[in-house]
Amino acid sequence: MGKNLLEQLRQFTVVVADTGDIQAIETFTPRDSTTNPSLITAAAQMPQYQEIVDSTLLKAKDEAGENASIKDIVRLAFDRLAVAFGLKILQIIPGRVSTEVDARLSYDTEATIAKARYLIGEYAKAGIDKKRILIKIASTWEGIKAAEVLEQEGIHCNLTLLFGLHQAIACAEAKVTLISPFVGRILDWYKKSTGKEYDSHEDPGVQSVTTIYNYYKRFGYKTEVMGASFRNIGEIIELAGCDLLTISPQLLDQLRNTEGDLPRKLDPATVPQDIEKIAMDKATFDKMHAEDPMASEKLAEGIAGFTKALEVLEHLLEERLKVLDGQEHIKHGAEEIFHAYDLDGDGFITREEWAGTDVVFDALDRDHDGKITAAEMSAGLGAAFRLASVG
């Protein structure tokens, strides 16, 4: 019997699990893993992880003191919950876990640096070496400058929400450890903009990552390229050979259950030599960003979506804390989440409205029609929300 596509992919690409679900990580045994607020929101609703959420909230309440408000307690618990999930994941994987800085700090260099140092400190208290942590930061100019400082301190960074070559070059010049270009979101923008369908080898997201990979290898940058946000396994197949690929459990399962030949598509040995080097400074960055409507729109949309995910998670934690305090029961959690994302009130959440983490959208979109209904939201999260009810 031949090797499946996942086994072959692992021969020349590091596979990363794009999930906060610890059981999924145990199933697919990736080297690295990544998590963020919307992934944690989904995982935190699962019965097997309720203890992590509750113990983190109660510890934060105890430390905050008797006069602390619920919002104060949740703010204290928020980052610690991300670290708590990160610690669980690090018990399983041999490599690194990415932990995200608050997206609301994306345009504040100093605040991003401070938050990253705090997260690293929380991991250090648990005995985790900073080499096993990647601090996840949005690829704004301010975020990239923050990452440059952090890397000089030995704090490794994963620059996310990356859509353009200008962002990638700035990251490489800042000597960041890793970038995460969003393949699927680039494809989404072009499909909506042109009305066209794209074969995998013509996929604009695939082409973008290929361009970035070749640029890095041509000029000897050490920053690793990790393709992210995939819509189908065809995109993954076209990027076989990329340094890393972060893949949802659904697509990992498809790769594992598919046999066939998987040739290496990206290879330092075959990089074109006629690539022109671009000198990058803020003026050039801003100019290239303004001239790339896809990158401009998707970066702003991504930050807004991640911010919304943060607010939803904070709301859930506030409600859960009230339940733990015996103040009230949660009865309409799934409905509240649905209305928070259904921006135009048409009864559907589109991918653009969701704007958060693709893997969570895909998990909730059970019929894969590109829209989440209230019923799908209830089916996906309802059982877990009911855990918060007493009796």
Secondary structure, 3 states (H helix, E strand, C coil): CCCEHHHHHCCCCEEEEECCCHHHHHHHCCCEEECCHHHHHHHHCCHHHHHHHHHHHHHHHHHHCCCCCHHHHHHHHHHHHHHHHHHHHHCCCCCCEEEECCHHHCCCHHHHHHHHHHHHHHHHHCCCCHHHEEEEEECCHHHHHHHHHHHHCCCCEEEEEECCHHHHHHHHHCCCCEEEEEHHHHHHHHHHHHCCCCCHHHCHHHHHHHHHHHHHHHCCCCCEEEEECCCCHHHHHHCCCCCEEEECHHHHHHHHCCECCCCCCCCHHHCCCCCCCCCCCHHHHHHHHHCCHHHHHHHHHHHHHHHHHHHHHHHHHHHHHHHHCCCCCCCCHHHHHHHHHCCCCCCEEEHHHHCCCHHHHHHHCCCCCCEEEHHHHHHHHHHHHHHCCCC
